[in-house]
Amino acid sequence: MPQMRYAILKLEQQLEFVEMPASYSYQLTALHLRLHKELEKLTADVVPQLPHVIAECDNLELVGAAHVITQGLAYINRLEQTFAGVQEKAYPLISLLTEIRALQAQLEQWYEEEWEA
């Protein structure tokens, strides 16, 4: 069983729990920090809201049905779709998309290798 790590994300009052392979969870946190740093530079009419990573943990057990755990690849795919839809006017958005897609490709490969094992 692969070692998983959990990122707890918060957007306003909404929490999201993302399950990542332990060896990639730091990349999700670093990616979020970078995206937050660059969001204010975007000149698009509609800039996506991005949750903040507020914590990481090795074990997570949700109590009740109010929340679910999102698989890391599903979260990154959604993040990529969100940023790919931004109609940017001036900022080189491609650099942010490249970082998102790099993590996306790494996770795709990780999940593929795990399914083969």
N, CA, C and O atoms as a DFTB+ gen file, in Angstrom:
468 C
 N C O
     1  1       0.844      -1.183       0.000
     2  2       0.000       0.000       0.000
     3  2       0.887       1.243       0.000
     4  3       1.735       1.397       0.879
     5  1       0.701       2.122      -0.966
     6  2       1.547       3.312      -1.037
     7  2       1.269       4.286       0.113
     8  3       0.155       4.364       0.630
     9  1       2.285       5.003       0.487
    10  2       2.169       6.009       1.545
    11  2       1.492       7.249       0.967
    12  3       1.951       7.812      -0.027
    13  1       0.400       7.665       1.598
    14  2      -0.328       8.841       1.140
    15  2      -0.211       9.946       2.183
    16  3       0.034       9.694       3.363
    17  1      -0.392      11.161       1.715
    18  2      -0.367      12.337       2.575
    19  2      -1.571      13.180       2.182
    20  3      -2.049      13.091       1.050
    21  1      -2.052      13.974       3.084
    22  2      -3.273      14.742       2.848
    23  2      -3.007      16.226       2.994
    24  3      -2.372      16.671       3.950
    25  1      -3.504      16.978       2.032
    26  2      -3.441      18.434       2.095
    27  2      -4.834      18.929       2.452
    28  3      -5.831      18.481       1.886
    29  1      -4.889      19.844       3.385
    30  2      -6.154      20.450       3.766
    31  2      -6.152      21.861       3.189
    32  3      -5.307      22.692       3.524
    33  1      -7.120      22.105       2.315
    34  2      -7.216      23.377       1.611
    35  2      -8.437      24.144       2.105
    36  3      -9.457      23.553       2.459
    37  1      -8.314      25.463       2.124
    38  2      -9.423      26.293       2.589
    39  2      -9.628      27.445       1.621
    40  3      -8.689      28.159       1.270
    41  1     -10.874      27.611       1.196
    42  2     -11.284      28.750       0.370
    43  2     -12.476      29.369       1.077
    44  3     -13.549      28.770       1.144
    45  1     -12.285      30.561       1.600
    46  2     -13.267      31.220       2.444
    47  2     -13.603      30.289       3.606
    48  3     -12.727      30.024       4.430
    49  1     -14.824      29.784       3.708
    50  2     -15.179      28.889       4.811
    51  2     -15.266      27.431       4.370
    52  3     -15.647      26.567       5.160
    53  1     -14.916      27.152       3.117
    54  2     -15.009      25.804       2.556
    55  2     -13.674      25.065       2.707
    56  3     -12.623      25.601       2.355
    57  1     -13.719      23.850       3.223
    58  2     -12.528      23.010       3.339
    59  2     -12.548      21.941       2.253
    60  3     -13.608      21.456       1.858
    61  1     -11.361      21.586       1.780
    62  2     -11.221      20.477       0.839
    63  2     -10.029      19.650       1.286
    64  3      -9.013      20.185       1.729
    65  1     -10.170      18.341       1.163
    66  2      -9.139      17.410       1.593
    67  2      -8.640      16.675       0.362
    68  3      -9.410      15.997      -0.318
    69  1      -7.343      16.810       0.074
    70  2      -6.761      16.235      -1.139
    71  2      -5.737      15.181      -0.737
    72  3      -4.807      15.452       0.022
    73  1      -5.931      13.968      -1.265
    74  2      -5.033      12.846      -0.996
    75  2      -3.965      12.801      -2.079
    76  3      -4.268      12.701      -3.267
    77  1      -2.716      12.877      -1.650
    78  2      -1.583      12.867      -2.574
    79  2      -0.615      11.756      -2.198
    80  3      -0.498      11.403      -1.024
    81  1       0.083      11.200      -3.195
    82  2       1.200      10.319      -2.841
    83  2       2.157      11.124      -1.956
    84  3       2.441      12.287      -2.247
    85  1       2.646      10.519      -0.896
    86  2       3.478      11.248       0.068
    87  2       4.664      11.945      -0.590
    88  3       5.048      13.039      -0.176
    89  1       5.241      11.326      -1.601
    90  2       6.421      11.913      -2.241
    91  2       6.078      13.106      -3.133
    92  3       6.988      13.765      -3.636
    93  1       4.801      13.401      -3.343
    94  2       4.399      14.529      -4.187
    95  2       3.618      15.600      -3.433
    96  3       3.321      16.648      -4.005
    97  1       3.285      15.372      -2.190
    98  2       2.437      16.330      -1.478
    99  2       3.106      17.689      -1.321
   100  3       2.441      18.721      -1.400
   101  1       4.411      17.696      -1.102
   102  2       5.109      18.980      -0.973
   103  2       5.008      19.784      -2.265
   104  3       5.004      21.014      -2.232
   105  1       4.925      19.091      -3.410
   106  2       4.815      19.786      -4.687
   107  2       3.467      20.490      -4.814
   108  3       3.382      21.575      -5.388
   109  1       2.423      19.878      -4.283
   110  2       1.114      20.526      -4.303
   111  2       1.154      21.804      -3.475
   112  3       0.659      22.844      -3.909
   113  1       1.736      21.729      -2.295
   114  2       1.841      22.907      -1.436
   115  2       2.692      23.991      -2.107
   116  3       2.311      25.161      -2.110
   117  1       3.823      23.614      -2.664
   118  2       4.692      24.582      -3.344
   119  2       3.988      25.198      -4.548
   120  3       4.114      26.398      -4.794
   121  1       3.255      24.390      -5.292
   122  2       2.510      24.901      -6.447
   123  2       1.482      25.926      -6.004
   124  3       1.335      26.969      -6.642
   125  1       0.775      25.648      -4.935
   126  2      -0.219      26.601      -4.431
   127  2       0.434      27.907      -3.997
   128  3      -0.083      28.988      -4.282
   129  1       1.551      27.812      -3.320
   130  2       2.252      29.030      -2.906
   131  2       2.644      29.867      -4.122
   132  3       2.477      31.087      -4.123
   133  1       3.163      29.210      -5.152
   134  2       3.556      29.912      -6.381
   135  2       2.346      30.522      -7.075
   136  3       2.395      31.677      -7.497
   137  1       1.264      29.764      -7.199
   138  2       0.068      30.279      -7.866
   139  2      -0.501      31.484      -7.119
   140  3      -0.909      32.461      -7.745
   141  1      -0.531      31.425      -5.798
   142  2      -1.028      32.569      -5.021
   143  2      -0.158      33.795      -5.233
   144  3      -0.662      34.915      -5.317
   145  1       1.126      33.589      -5.319
   146  2       2.056      34.693      -5.541
   147  2       1.801      35.356      -6.896
   148  3       1.946      36.571      -7.033
   149  1       1.424      34.562      -7.888
   150  2       1.249      35.074      -9.244
   151  2      -0.174      35.524      -9.563
   152  3      -0.372      36.272     -10.520
   153  1      -1.160      35.095      -8.797
   154  2      -2.555      35.438      -9.086
   155  2      -2.786      36.936      -9.205
   156  3      -3.525      37.385     -10.081
   157  1      -2.162      37.703      -8.335
   158  2      -2.377      39.153      -8.351
   159  2      -1.788      39.821      -9.593
   160  3      -2.118      40.969      -9.891
   161  1      -0.930      39.123     -10.310
   162  2      -0.326      39.668     -11.527
   163  2      -1.186      39.427     -12.766
   164  3      -0.936      40.010     -13.821
   165  1      -2.202      38.565     -12.637
   166  2      -3.038      38.264     -13.789
   167  2      -3.910      39.465     -14.139
   168  3      -4.382      40.175     -13.251
   169  1      -4.119      39.690     -15.418
   170  2      -4.906      40.828     -15.890
   171  2      -6.231      40.394     -16.517
   172  3      -6.946      41.219     -17.086
   173  1      -6.557      39.122     -16.418
   174  2      -7.802      38.617     -16.994
   175  2      -8.997      39.237     -16.274
   176  3      -8.901      39.639     -15.115
   177  1     -10.117      39.307     -16.978
   178  2     -11.336      39.830     -16.365
   179  2     -11.819      38.916     -15.243
   180  3     -12.332      39.382     -14.225
   181  1     -11.650      37.611     -15.440
   182  2     -12.055      36.638     -14.429
   183  2     -10.826      35.848     -14.000
   184  3     -10.280      35.058     -14.770
   185  1     -10.405      36.070     -12.775
   186  2      -9.261      35.356     -12.201
   187  2      -9.813      34.319     -11.238
   188  3     -10.623      34.654     -10.373
   189  1      -9.392      33.069     -11.368
   190  2      -9.949      32.028     -10.495
   191  2      -9.583      32.236      -9.036
   192  3      -8.513      32.746      -8.706
   193  1     -10.509      31.823      -8.167
   194  2     -10.204      31.811      -6.743
   195  2      -9.471      30.519      -6.453
   196  3      -9.812      29.469      -6.996
   197  1      -8.492      30.592      -5.619
   198  2      -7.654      29.440      -5.314
   199  2      -7.594      29.245      -3.808
   200  3      -7.289      30.182      -3.069
   201  1      -7.884      28.041      -3.352
   202  2      -7.802      27.819      -1.903
   203  2      -6.348      27.878      -1.429
   204  3      -5.412      27.737      -2.216
   205  1      -6.191      28.086      -0.149
   206  2      -4.875      28.051       0.490
   207  2      -4.686      26.684       1.128
   208  3      -5.615      26.132       1.717
   209  1      -3.485      26.144       1.012
   210  2      -3.153      24.930       1.754
   211  2      -2.897      25.383       3.192
   212  3      -1.978      26.158       3.458
   213  1      -3.721      24.890       4.108
   214  2      -3.586      25.330       5.498
   215  2      -2.905      24.286       6.374
   216  3      -2.458      24.591       7.479
   217  1      -2.828      23.047       5.874
   218  2      -2.167      21.999       6.661
   219  2      -1.922      20.778       5.791
   220  3      -2.576      20.575       4.767
   221  1      -0.966      19.974       6.224
   222  2      -0.712      18.661       5.632
   223  2      -0.656      17.669       6.784
   224  3      -0.244      18.014       7.891
   225  1      -1.074      16.432       6.515
   226  2      -0.983      15.401       7.537
   227  2      -0.808      14.039       6.886
   228  3      -1.136      13.850       5.715
   229  1      -0.289      13.095       7.657
   230  2      -0.055      11.749       7.144
   231  2      -1.298      10.872       7.231
   232  3      -1.496       9.994       6.392
   233  1      -2.111      11.095       8.210
   234  2      -3.311      10.284       8.390
   235  2      -4.514      11.208       8.475
   236  3      -4.460      12.274       9.089
   237  1      -5.594      10.780       7.850
   238  2      -6.813      11.582       7.883
   239  2      -8.008      10.648       7.902
   240  3      -8.141       9.766       7.054
   241  1      -8.850      10.849       8.855
   242  2     -10.091      10.093       8.924
   243  2     -11.217      11.105       9.076
   244  3     -11.322      11.782      10.099
   245  1     -12.055      11.201       8.053
   246  2     -13.182      12.117       8.104
   247  2     -14.326      11.464       8.861
   248  3     -14.612      10.280       8.684
   249  1     -14.963      12.239       9.691
   250  2     -16.100      11.753      10.461
   251  2     -17.352      12.409       9.892
   252  3     -17.452      13.636       9.855
   253  1     -18.287      11.611       9.456
   254  2     -19.503      12.151       8.869
   255  2     -19.370      12.277       7.364
   256  3     -18.313      12.014       6.790
   257  1     -20.450      12.679       6.745
   258  2     -20.500      12.749       5.281
   259  2     -20.439      14.176       4.747
   260  3     -20.666      14.398       3.557
   261  1     -20.140      15.134       5.598
   262  2     -20.122      16.531       5.170
   263  2     -18.957      16.834       4.226
   264  3     -19.038      17.769       3.429
   265  1     -17.880      16.058       4.305
   266  2     -16.703      16.268       3.471
   267  2     -16.287      14.948       2.829
   268  3     -16.615      13.868       3.319
   269  1     -15.563      15.061       1.733
   270  2     -15.001      13.887       1.067
   271  2     -13.526      14.144       0.814
   272  3     -13.057      15.281       0.876
   273  1     -12.811      13.081       0.529
   274  2     -11.394      13.202       0.173
   275  2     -11.301      13.159      -1.339
   276  3     -11.819      12.245      -1.981
   277  1     -10.634      14.159      -1.902
   278  2     -10.437      14.254      -3.348
   279  2      -9.104      13.623      -3.709
   280  3      -8.087      13.918      -3.081
   281  1      -9.099      12.767      -4.706
   282  2      -7.854      12.163      -5.188
   283  2      -6.980      13.274      -5.787
   284  3      -7.490      14.181      -6.445
   285  1      -5.678      13.199      -5.558
   286  2      -4.747      14.230      -6.008
   287  2      -4.799      14.510      -7.497
   288  3      -4.806      15.670      -7.910
   289  1      -4.834      13.460      -8.311
   290  2      -4.862      13.664      -9.759
   291  2      -6.149      14.346     -10.185
   292  3      -6.125      15.205     -11.066
   293  1      -7.265      13.986      -9.581
   294  2      -8.540      14.635      -9.905
   295  2      -8.484      16.118      -9.548
   296  3      -8.996      16.956     -10.291
   297  1      -7.866      16.443      -8.415
   298  2      -7.728      17.839      -8.010
   299  2      -6.844      18.611      -9.000
   300  3      -7.194      19.715      -9.419
   301  1      -5.710      18.031      -9.367
   302  2      -4.794      18.701     -10.299
   303  2      -5.443      18.853     -11.672
   304  3      -5.253      19.878     -12.328
   305  1      -6.200      17.860     -12.119
   306  2      -6.909      17.977     -13.398
   307  2      -7.887      19.145     -13.360
   308  3      -7.986      19.909     -14.320
   309  1      -8.608      19.281     -12.256
   310  2      -9.552      20.400     -12.101
   311  2      -8.818      21.739     -12.066
   312  3      -9.279      22.721     -12.648
   313  1      -7.688      21.773     -11.389
   314  2      -6.887      22.992     -11.315
   315  2      -6.381      23.392     -12.702
   316  3      -6.408      24.566     -13.070
   317  1      -5.921      22.399     -13.464
   318  2      -5.437      22.662     -14.826
   319  2      -6.566      23.203     -15.700
   320  3      -6.357      24.159     -16.447
   321  1      -7.736      22.620     -15.622
   322  2      -8.878      23.093     -16.416
   323  2      -9.256      24.518     -16.039
   324  3      -9.590      25.328     -16.904
   325  1      -9.202      24.817     -14.764
   326  2      -9.534      26.158     -14.290
   327  2      -8.577      27.190     -14.875
   328  3      -9.015      28.214     -15.398
   329  1      -7.281      26.931     -14.790
   330  2      -6.307      27.899     -15.276
   331  2      -6.217      27.920     -16.801
   332  3      -5.891      28.954     -17.383
   333  1      -6.500      26.798     -17.452
   334  2      -6.499      26.774     -18.917
   335  2      -7.630      27.638     -19.471
   336  3      -7.547      28.117     -20.602
   337  1      -8.682      27.839     -18.683
   338  2      -9.820      28.641     -19.130
   339  2      -9.670      30.130     -18.886
   340  3     -10.538      30.903     -19.291
   341  1      -8.605      30.552     -18.241
   342  2      -8.398      31.975     -17.963
   343  2      -8.024      32.691     -19.256
   344  3      -7.113      32.272     -19.970
   345  1      -8.729      33.761     -19.544
   346  2      -8.455      34.565     -20.739
   347  2      -7.493      35.692     -20.365
   348  3      -7.896      36.842     -20.189
   349  1      -6.226      35.339     -20.250
   350  2      -5.196      36.279     -19.806
   351  2      -4.807      37.227     -20.936
   352  3      -4.735      36.833     -22.100
   353  1      -4.559      38.478     -20.572
   354  2      -4.235      39.509     -21.563
   355  2      -2.746      39.827     -21.622
   356  3      -2.209      40.063     -22.704
   357  1      -2.077      39.837     -20.482
   358  2      -0.693      40.288     -20.468
   359  2       0.276      39.310     -19.818
   360  3       1.367      39.084     -20.341
   361  1      -0.105      38.732     -18.691
   362  2       0.808      37.866     -17.945
   363  2       1.028      36.563     -18.703
   364  3       0.084      36.008     -19.265
   365  1       2.257      36.072     -18.724
   366  2       2.533      34.792     -19.414
   367  2       1.975      33.599     -18.636
   368  3       2.705      32.907     -17.926
   369  1       0.692      33.377     -18.780
   370  2      -0.016      32.324     -18.061
   371  2       0.556      30.941     -18.351
   372  3       0.419      30.024     -17.542
   373  1       1.185      30.799     -19.486
   374  2       1.727      29.488     -19.882
   375  2       2.727      28.957     -18.855
   376  3       2.841      27.745     -18.674
   377  1       3.446      29.850     -18.187
   378  2       4.414      29.377     -17.182
   379  2       3.702      28.725     -16.000
   380  3       4.182      27.725     -15.466
   381  1       2.560      29.282     -15.584
   382  2       1.794      28.667     -14.500
   383  2       1.187      27.350     -14.954
   384  3       1.202      26.365     -14.216
   385  1       0.656      27.334     -16.163
   386  2       0.086      26.098     -16.697
   387  2       1.148      25.015     -16.843
   388  3       0.863      23.835     -16.636
   389  1       2.357      25.402     -17.195
   390  2       3.449      24.433     -17.322
   391  2       3.738      23.772     -15.981
   392  3       3.959      22.563     -15.917
   393  1       3.738      24.559     -14.915
   394  2       3.980      23.991     -13.588
   395  2       2.855      23.051     -13.165
   396  3       3.106      21.983     -12.607
   397  1       1.620      23.453     -13.432
   398  2       0.478      22.603     -13.104
   399  2       0.560      21.306     -13.903
   400  3       0.383      20.218     -13.356
   401  1       0.830      21.431     -15.197
   402  2       0.863      20.254     -16.069
   403  2       2.031      19.332     -15.757
   404  3       1.936      18.124     -15.971
   405  1       3.133      19.883     -15.254
   406  2       4.273      19.041     -14.868
   407  2       3.877      18.130     -13.701
   408  3       4.167      16.934     -13.717
   409  1       3.216      18.701     -12.693
   410  2       2.762      17.888     -11.568
   411  2       1.682      16.912     -12.029
   412  3       1.631      15.773     -11.567
   413  1       0.836      17.355     -12.926
   414  2      -0.209      16.496     -13.484
   415  2       0.412      15.266     -14.159
   416  3      -0.047      14.144     -13.944
   417  1       1.439      15.472     -14.963
   418  2       2.103      14.369     -15.660
   419  2       2.783      13.419     -14.671
   420  3       2.735      12.201     -14.842
   421  1       3.408      13.975     -13.648
   422  2       4.062      13.134     -12.644
   423  2       3.035      12.267     -11.915
   424  3       3.280      11.088     -11.663
   425  1       1.894      12.851     -11.579
   426  2       0.857      12.087     -10.885
   427  2       0.244      11.027     -11.792
   428  3      -0.037       9.915     -11.345
   429  1       0.036      11.362     -13.060
   430  2      -0.481      10.377     -14.007
   431  2       0.444       9.173     -14.079
   432  3      -0.008       8.027     -14.066
   433  1       1.746       9.442     -14.154
   434  2       2.715       8.354     -14.210
   435  2       2.704       7.553     -12.910
   436  3       2.759       6.324     -12.944
   437  1       2.635       8.226     -11.777
   438  2       2.624       7.546     -10.489
   439  2       1.418       6.621     -10.390
   440  3       1.556       5.457     -10.015
   441  1       0.231       7.135     -10.727
   442  2      -0.984       6.314     -10.643
   443  2      -0.928       5.150     -11.627
   444  3      -1.370       4.046     -11.311
   445  1      -0.392       5.392     -12.805
   446  2      -0.257       4.318     -13.796
   447  2       0.647       3.207     -13.270
   448  3       0.325       2.026     -13.400
   449  1       1.777       3.588     -12.677
   450  2       2.703       2.594     -12.126
   451  2       2.078       1.850     -10.938
   452  3       2.316       0.655     -10.763
   453  1       1.291       2.542     -10.134
   454  2       0.643       1.902      -8.990
   455  2      -0.403       0.903      -9.439
   456  3      -0.563      -0.141      -8.806
   457  1      -1.124       1.193     -10.521
   458  2      -2.148       0.277     -11.025
   459  2      -1.525      -0.955     -11.645
   460  3      -2.120      -2.032     -11.625
   461  1      -0.308      -0.804     -12.207
   462  2       0.386      -1.932     -12.825
   463  2       0.984      -2.851     -11.770
   464  3       1.111      -4.056     -11.993
   465  1       1.353      -2.286     -10.617
   466  2       2.024      -3.081      -9.571
   467  2       1.109      -4.086      -8.915
   468  3       1.536      -4.818      -8.022
